[in-house]
Amino acid sequence: MPGLCRACLTSFETGLAPAPKRCPACRSPRLVFHPELTNLSIAHMDCDAFYASVEKRDHPEYRDVPLIVGGGMRGVVSTCCYIARIKGVRSAMPMFQALKLCPEAAVVRPRMAVYAAVSREIRAMMEALTPAIEPLSLDEAFLDLTGTSRLHGAPPAVLLAGLVKDMEAKLGITGSIGLSHNKFLAKIASDLDKPRGFSVIGHQETEAFLLPKSVAIIWGVGAATRLSLEKAGIR
């Protein structure tokens, strides 16, 4: 079973032995194992609570408090940190409702120019790995790393782990990786283990993985579309 340490980027094989709980090189527990780990090359990188992460980076006083980025009492939540999400706050929620759920939250207005500048720095890091990038927004993008192993001397999984490691070290922004054999599954995978996640969906498990899932897992299917599909008998 191929394994990868996301802390030191060491790759290894477990053979017939049980998968280790810590990296044999650096002893980190941040490991990922998958039979197809070294063969998959389509990825989705999604920053973790991007706007809130930038604000916490630039304002250390917000580091350990729930933080909401958004407008005034009549506005909506643009995004929020994971501490606020534990209290039930979500993006696009009316601000008055968010503050009822989390009255102790700090609220800051969005600084779009700053977020765009950070996004450009992340994009430059991606372009160092592959020219095949499809941005979806300031904080997420698809990457096709097919054929890059020979150029970089490492499989896509290692390059992607290095990408989010560099993002955190150089920019103070964390991200989650979804790795698969198509964009649809890569985007689903990136949301499976947030924040700072690295999830893999391989060819062999695709049908078994998708079969029990609701249609709500499909990218772009919101509450209204889900209800319409359910009325048509599609669940």
N, C-alpha and C positions, 0 to 999 in steps of 0.2 A: 504493500500500500504506500503510495507516494505521500510524503509529508512535507510541510513547509512551516518554518518558524517565522511569524510575522514581525518578530522583534529584531532578529539578527539576519533574517533572510537565508538561513541555512536550509538546504533541501536534503532530504534523506529518505530512505526506504525502510519500512518496518519489517519487511520479510514476513515470516510466519509468526513473529512475536506479537503480543498485544501492542496496540499503539501507545507510545509513552505519553505521560501526562505533562512532561516538561521537555524542553528542547535539549538534546544531547550536547549542544555546543554552549548555549548561554543560560540554560535552565529556566527560560521563560515558559509560562503556561500558554502563551498565545500561539497555539498551533492549529493548523488546518490539515485535514486528511481527506483524500478522495481518490478513488481508483482512476479517475480521468483528469486528475489535477494538472498533469503536465501536457495534456493533449487539447485542452479547451482554450479558445482564444477570443471569444466575444464577451465583452465586459460592459458593465454599467457602474460608473462611479457616482455616488451621491453623497454630497457633504452632509454632515450631521448638524441639523438645526443651524443652517449656514449664517443667517443674519444674526441670530443670537450668539453664535460662536464668535463672530467677528466683534460684536459688542463686548463680550466677556474678555476677549483677548485685549481689546483696547482700553477696557475699564476693569481692572482687577477687583475693584470693590464689588462687582456683580458676580464674581466667580462662584460663590457658594449660595447664591440666593436665586429664587425663581425669577426669570427674566422674560418679559413679553416685549416683542417689537411690534409696534402698531400705532394707530392713531388715538385720538381722544376718546371720551366716553361714548360718543356716537360712531366711532370708527370700528374697525375690525382688527383681529389679530393677524399680522403678517406672518409671524412665526413665533415660536417660544422655545425656551430651553427644555431639556428633558426633566428638570426638576418641576417645572410648571406642568409638563405633560402628565406627570404622575398625579397631579391634582385634577386632571380632566381637561385642561386647556388645550385647544387645538387651533390650527391655522384656519382662517376665515370665520372664526367664531366672533360674534359681537363682543366688543370690549367690555361692556357692562356685565355680560354673562361670565366672561373670563375672570373678571375681578371679583365676582361673587364666589366663584370656585376657588380662587387663589388671591384673597385680598392683600396678602403680604408681598405680592409680586412687585418688582420694579418694572416700570414701563418706560421705554425709550422710543422715540420716533425713528423711522427708517432713515438710513444714510446711504441712499442708492449709489452715489458716486464712489463711496468707499467700498461697497460690496462689489461693484463692477471692477474696481482696480484689483481687488483680491482675486476675483474670478479670472482676470487676465493672467495673473501670476500662475494660477492653477492650470490654465490652458497652456501656458508655455511649458510647464512640466509634462503635460500630456503629449505635446507635440515633440518632445524629446524622445518619446517612446514610439509614436506612430503618427503618420499624417492622416490616418483614417479615423477622424473624430466627428461625432455628430452631437453637438450641444443641444440640450433640451431646455436649459435655462441657465442662469448664472452659476448654479451650484450642482448641476448634474450633466452627464454626457455619456454617450456610448463610445466605446473604443474597440476597434478591430485590430488585434495584434497578430493576425495570421501572417506567418512568414517572418516575424521579427526575432525569433529565437536565435537564428544564425547571426544576425546583425548585433544583437546585444549580448549574446553568449549566455542567455538564460531563458527559460520558458515564460510565457505571458503571466502565469500566476506569480512568479517571483518579481517581475517588473511591476505588476499592479500592487503587490504588497510594498514594494519600494516606493511607489508613487505616494500612497497614503502615509507612509512613514515619513517621507520628505515633506509632505504637506504639513504634517503635525510639527515636525522639528523646525522647519524654516518659516512657516506662515502661521503656526499656532491654530490650524484648522484641521479638524478630524473628518474622515470620510469613511464610507462603507462601500465594499466591493461586492458585486454580483458577477460571477463567472459562469458562462454556459456556452451552448452551441448556437444560440440565436438571441436576438435582442429582447424579445418578449420574455424569455426565461431569465436572462441576465438582469433585467429590471426587477422582476419579481424577487430574484435572489438577493439583490442589494438591500431589500427591505426586511429580510428575514431575521437579521441579527444586529440591528442598530442599537446603540451607536458603535463605531469602530469595528464593524463586522466584516466578515469575509465568508460568503456563502457560495456554494457550488451546486449546480444542477447539471448532471451529466446526461448523455444520450440514453444510457441504459435505464435510468430511473424516471425519465420524463413522464411517461404515461402513468406510472404508479403515483408520482408526485401530484399530477394534475387531476387525476380521476376523482378524488374526494373533495376537491376544492370547489367553493362557490364561484359562480360567474363574477362575483364582486372582485375577485382577484385579478380580473382582466384589466389592464391599463386603460383608463378612460371610462370604465363603467362605474358611474356614481350611483347614488341611492335611487334616483328617478329611473335610470336605465335598467338597474337591477330589478325594480318593481315591474317594469314593462316586460322584461324577459321572463320573470316569474309568471306573469299573467299569461304568457304564451307557452308556459310549461317548460321553460328552459331555466334550469337552476344550476 
